[in-house]
Amino acid sequence: MEVFCENGISNIISIKRMEPIMIQPETNPHTKLYFLSNLDQVITIMMETVYVFKPDGNRSTQTTCEIIKQALKKVLVHYIPLAGRLRRDSNGKLIVECTNEGVPFVEAVADCSIDMLGDITVPDSAMLRELVYTLPGAGNVSEMPLLTAQVTRFKCGGFVVGFTIHHSMVDGVSGMEFVNSWAETARGIPLTNPPFLDRSVIKSRNPPKIGCLIDKFKNISDISNMESLCQQEKIVYKSFHFDIGKLARLKKVAMEGGSLDNCTSFTVLGALLWRARSKALGMKPDQQTKLMFNVEARTKLKEPLPKGYFGNAIVGAECVSTAGELIKKPFSFVVKMVQNAILEVNEEYVQSYIDYFEIPRPWPSLTACLLIASWTRIPFNTANFGWGEPVQFNRVGLPKEVALFSPDGKDSKGIIMVLGLPVTAMNIFQELMQV
C-alpha cells in the first residue's frame, strides 16, 4: 500500500538534529505511582503534532530554543507525570511511575525557509515526521518517554515546535491545555488553567456494570473486499473545505421534510462523510459499516470533572448501518443516526464505558469502520510561546480509517475535512462532495 499526500509528492527538507537532552522538572518531587483511569487505558498510541511559527525579527531562533527549553523545565513541575514512565500493575493495567527521568528535547536545524513546508492542511507524514522526535529503540511501553519535544529552526527565522505525547496521558482538551501552559510559561505569565492531576475521581463502580454497552464494540466482517482495494491501490489524502455557507446548505437539506428540528455542523458533515465514503468504497448493500467518534464526558457526569482535569475524559460513540440503508435512505435519516449516537452519551453511558474497560480489552477492528477525530472545538491556535500564534498546526499522520475535522477560517466556524482513500474511491468521493 502506497500513501500519497494531496499534491502527490512529498516535500523534501533536510533536517539536522542535535543530540537529545533530557529535560527534568525544575524541582524533583519524590518518586511515586500515578493512577490512570480506565478512560486512559483505551487508546495507547503516541500522538504527534506540529506547530508552525513565522519569523520574528526581534529575537534569534537560538534564543527561541532556549526559552522553550527552559519553559519546559518549569511547566513539568505542574505536570510531573509527563516526566515519568508507564508501567503495568498486577492486573495488566497502565500506571505511571513518576521517575522524573524526564522528557527528551531535541534542537534541530533545517536547510531551508519555513515556506518549504507548504500547506500542511493535509499531513505529509514523510516530511512532518522529520519535525518530531521519536526515541529510537524504545521497544516496549516501559522504555517509551511519555512526551518528547523538538524545536526546528529554519533559515528564515521561523521555527516549528513538534512533540509526541502518549494518548494515555491526554485527550485533545487536556493535551492542548498542557501546550498552552507550556506556552504561558515561556511568556513568563502564570498558568491560566493549572492542571488537576488526581485521576482517581474517575473510577469504575464496584461491581462494574456495562448494561447499556453490552452490544457495543463488535467487529464487522469485510464482505466488500475493501482491504484488498486498499492494498492494490495508492492511498491518496485530500482536504475538503466547508465554509459557513456550505454547512448551512447541508443543514437545510438535512431538515427538508420536517423530520429534524435542528442539526449541527458536526452531525451533517459526519453523515455526509459516512454515506459518501461507503459509496465511494463500493460497499455491498448488505455490508455493515460503523461510524465512530468521541464525545466529551467532562460535563456528562452528575458531578462534572474539576476544571483543568488532566487526562482522558472522552468516550466513544458509534452508529451502525448497512451500506444499502445508508445510501438509499434520506439524508435526514443518516443525520438522525449521528444525533442519536450523541444523545445516547449520558451519565449512565459514561459510567458504563468506564466500567467496560475495568478489564483490559483490545480495541475492536476498524474493518468497515470510519473514525472521526474532531478538533473543531480545540483551540490549537492559542499556543503562543511569545512569537504570536502558530500560522499552521496539524497532526503528523492519519490512518486510512480516520477522518480529521479541523477548524477553518479566522473565525473557526468553517471545517476542514481530511481523509485518505484508494485513488479510484477518492475520485468518486470528490464528486460526492460537490455540495
CORPE-V952953 format. One record per pair of residues at least 24 apart in sequence whose C-alpha atoms are under 10 Angstrom apart, sorted by the first residue. I is the first residue (numbers start at 1). J is the second residue. Records with the same first field share a line. If there is no record, write none. Layout:
I->J  J
//
This chain:
1->228  229  230  231  232  233  234  235  422
2->230  231  232  233  234  235  236  422
3->124  125  126  233  234  235  236  237  400  420  421  422  423
4->123  124  125  126  234  235  236  237  238  420  421  422  423
5->120  122  123  124  125  126  235  236  237  238  239  420
6->120  121  122  123  124  236  237  238  239  418  420
7->122  124  236  237  238
8->124  236  237  238
9->124
10->117  123  124  125  126  127  128
11->116  117  118  124  126  127  128
12->116  117  126  127
13->110  111  112  113  114  116  117  126  127  128  130
14->109  110  111  112  127  130
15->108  109  110  111  112  127  130  131  152  153  154
16->107  108  109  110  111  130  152  153
17->106  107  108  109  110  130  131  133  150  151  152
18->105  106  107  108  109  150
19->104  105  106  107  108
20->103  104  105  106  107  108  133  135  148  149  150
21->69  102  103  104  105  106  107
22->73  83  100  101  102  103  104  105  106  148
23->69  70  72  73  74  76  83  100  101  102  103  104  105  106  148  149
24->72  73  74  76  77  80  82  83  84  99  100  101  102  103  104
25->70  71  72  73  74  75  76  77  78  79  80  82  83  100  101  102  103
26->70  71  72  73  74  75  76  77
27->73  74  76  77  80  100
28->76  77  80  98  99  100
29->77  80  98  99  100
30->98  99  100
31->80  84  97  98  99  100
32->81  84  96  97  98  99  100
33->81  84  85  86  87  95  96  97  98  99
34->80  81  84  85  86  87  94  95  96  97  98  197  198  199  200
35->81  93  94  95  96  97  197  198  199  200
36->86  93  94  95  96  168  169  198  199  200  202  203  311  312
37->93  94  95  168  169  198  199  200  201  202  203  204  311  312  313  354  357  358
38->93  94  168  199  200  202  203  204  312  313  353  354  355  356  357  358  359  360
39->168  169  170  171  199  202  203  204  311  312  313  314  315  316  350  353  354  355  356  357  358
40->93  94  95  166  167  168  169  170  171  199  311  312  313  314  354  357
41->93  94  95  167  168  169  312  354  357  358  359  360  361  362
42->167  168  312  314  315  316  354  357  360  361  362  363
43->166  167  168  169  170  171  312  362  363
44->94  141  166  167  168  169  363
45->141  164  165  166  167  168
46->134  144  145  146  147  163  164  165  166  167  168  169
47->147  163  164  165  166  167  168  170  171  172  175  395  396  397
48->128  129  131  132  133  134  147  148  149  162  163  164  165  166  167  394  395  396  397
49->128  129  131  132  149  161  162  163  164  165  393  394  395  396  397
50->120  128  129  131  132  149  150  151  160  161  162  163  164  390  392  393  394  395  396
51->131  151  159  160  161  162  163  380  381  383  384  389  390  391  392  393  394  395
52->114  117  120  152  158  159  160  161  162  389  390  391  392  393  394
53->114  153  157  158  159  160  161  384  385  387  388  389  390  391  392  393
54->113  114  115  154  156  157  158  159  160  387  388  389  390  391  392
55->113  114  153  154  155  156  157  158  159  387  388
56->156  157  158  159  386  387  388
57->156  157  158  387
58->387
59->157  387
60->153  157  158
61->109  151  152  153  154  155  156  157  158  159
62->107  151  153  157
64->151  152  153  157  158  159  186  385  386  387
65->105  106  107  108  150  151  152  153  159  161
66->107  151  186
67->183  185  186  187  188  385  386
68->105  149  150  151  161  182  183  185  186  187  385  386
69->105  106  107  149  150  151  182  186
70->182  185  186
71->181  182  183  184  185  186  187  188  385
72->103  105  149  179  181  182  183  185  186
73->102  103  182  185
74->182  185  186
75->178  179  181  182  183  184  185  186  191  194
76->100  102  103  178  181  182
78->178  181  182  191  194  195  196  197
79->178  181  182  194  195  196  197  310
80->197
81->146  147  169  197
82->145  146  147  148  165  166  169  170
83->145  146  147  148
84->142  144  145  146  147
85->141  142  143  144  145  146  147
86->140  141  142  143  144  145  146  166  168  169
87->140  141  142  143
88->141  142
91->358  359  360
92->359  360
93->357  358  359  360
94->141  142  168  360
95->168
96->142  146  168  169
97->142
101->145
102->145  146  147  148
103->145  146  147  148  149
104->133  134  135  145  146  147  148  149  150  163
105->133  147  148  149  150  151  163
106->131  132  133  148  149  150  151  152  162  163
107->133  149  150  151  152  153  161
108->132  133  150  151  152  153  154  159  160
109->151  152  153  154  155  159
110->152  153  154  155  156  159
111->153  154  155  156
112->153  154  155  156
113->153  154  155  156  157  158  159
114->152  153  154  155  156  157  158  159  160
115->154  156  158
116->154
118->392
119->392  393
120->392  393  394  395  396
121->238  239  240  392  393  394  395  406  408  416  417  418
122->237  238  239  240  394  395  396  397  398  404  416  417  418  419  420
123->237  238  239  393  394  395  396  397  398  418  419
124->237  394  395  396  397  398
125->395  396  397  398
126->396  397
127->396
128->162  394  395  396  397
129->162  395  396  397
130->162  396
131->159  160  161  162  163  396
132->160  161  162  163  164  396
133->162  163  164
134->163  164
158->387
159->387  390
160->390  392  393
161->385  390  393
162->393  394  395  396
163->395  396
164->395  396
167->311  312
168->311  312
169->310  311  312
170->309  310  311  312  313  314
171->296  310  311  312  313  314
172->296  311  312  313  314  373  374  375  377  378  379  380
173->296  308  309  310  311  312  313  314  375  377  378  379  380
174->308  309  310  311  312  313  378
175->310  311  312  378  380
176->378  379  380  381  382  383
177->308  309  310  378  379  380  382  383
178->308  310  383
179->380  382  383  384  385
180->379  380  381  382  383  384  385
181->383  384  385
182->383  384  385
183->382  383  384  385  386  387
184->382  383  384  385  386
185->385  386
186->384  385  386
187->384  385  386  387
188->385  386
192->308
193->307  308  309
194->307  308  309  310
195->306  307  308  309  310  311
196->305  306  307  308  309  310  311
197->306  308  309  310  311
198->306  309  310  311
199->305  309  310  311  312  313
201->303  305  306  309
202->301  305  312  313  351  354
203->351  354  355  358
204->351  352  353  354  355  356  357  358
205->351  352  354  355  358
206->355
207->355  358
208->351  352  353  354  355  356  357  358  359
209->348  351  352  353  354  355  356  358
210->348  349  350  351  352  353  354  355  356  357
211->348  349  352  353  355  356
212->344  348  349  350  351  352  353
213->348  349  350  352  353  355  356
214->352  356
216->316  317  318  319  320  353  364
217->290  292  316  317  318  362  363  364  365
218->290  363  364  365
219->290  363  364  365  366  367  368  369
220->287  288  289  290  320  364  365  366  367  368  369
221->287  288  289  365  366  367  368
222->283  284  287  288  289  367  368  369
223->283  284  286  287  288  368
224->281  282  283  284  285  286  287  288  368
225->281  282  283  284  368
226->281  282  283  367  368  422
227->281  367  368  422
229->281  282  421  422  423  424  425
230->281  400  421  422  423  425
231->422
232->422
233->421  422  423  424  425
234->420  421  422  423  424
235->400  419  420  421  422  423  424  425  426
236->400  419  420  421  422  423  424  425  426  427
237->398  400  403  418  419  420  421  422  423  426
238->417  418  419  420  421  426  430
239->403  404  405  416  417  418  419  420  430
240->405  415  416  417  418  419  430  433  434
241->405  406  407  408  409  414  415  416  417  418  433
242->269  407  408  409  413  414  415  416  417  433  435
243->407  408  409  412  413  414  415  416
244->408  409  412  413  414  415
245->414
246->414  415  434  435
247->413  414  415  435
249->435
250->331  435
251->332  335
252->332
253->330  331  332
254->330  331  332  333  334  335  336
255->331  332  335
256->330  331  332
257->330  332
258->332
259->332  333  336
260->332  333  335  336  339
262->336  339
263->332  335  336  338  339
264->335  339
265->413  414  415
266->335  338  339  372  374  376  405  415
267->334  335  336  337  338  339  340  341  342
268->331  332  334  335  336  338  339
269->335  405  415  417
270->334  335  338  370  371  372  374  403  405  417
271->326  331  332  333  334  335  336  337  338  339
272->331  334  335  432  433  435
273->370  372  403  417  419  429  432  433
274->323  326  327  334  335  338  369  370  371  372  403
275->323  324  325  326  327  328  331  334  429  432
276->326  327  425  428  429  430  431  432  433
277->323  370  419  421  425  426  428  429  430  432
278->322  323  324  326  327  368  369  370  425  429
279->323  324  326  327  425  428  429  432
280->421  422  424  425  426  427  428  429  430  431  432
281->368  421  422  424  425  426  428  429
282->323  425  428
283->322  323  324  368
284->322  323  324
285->322  323  324  325  326  327  328
286->321  322  323  324  325
287->321  322  323  324  325  368
288->320  321  322  323  324  325  326  367  368  369
289->319  320  321  322  323  324  326  366  367  368  369  370
290->318  319  320  321  322  323  366  367  368  369  370  371
291->317  318  319  320  321  337  338  341  366  368  369  370  371  372
292->316  317  318  319  320  338  341  366  369  370  371  372  373  402
293->317  318  319  338  341  342  370  371  372  373  374  402  403
294->318  342  371  372  373  374
295->341  342  343  345  350  374
296->342  345  350
297->345  346  347  349  350  351
298->350
299->346  347
300->345  346  347  348  349  350  351
301->346  347  348  349  350  351
302->346  347  348
303->347
313->350
314->350  353
315->345  349  350  351  353  354
316->341  342  345  349  350  353  371
317->341  342  343  344  345  349  353  371
318->342  344  369  370  371
320->369
323->368
366->400  401  402
367->401
368->401
369->401  402
370->400  401  402  403
371->399  400  401  402  403  404
372->401  402  403  404  405  417  418  419
373->398  402  403  404  405  406  417  418
374->403  404  405  406  407  415  417
375->404  405  406  407  415  416
376->404  405  406  407  408  412  413  414  415  416
377->405  406  407  412  413
378->406  407
379->407  412
380->406  407
381->407
//
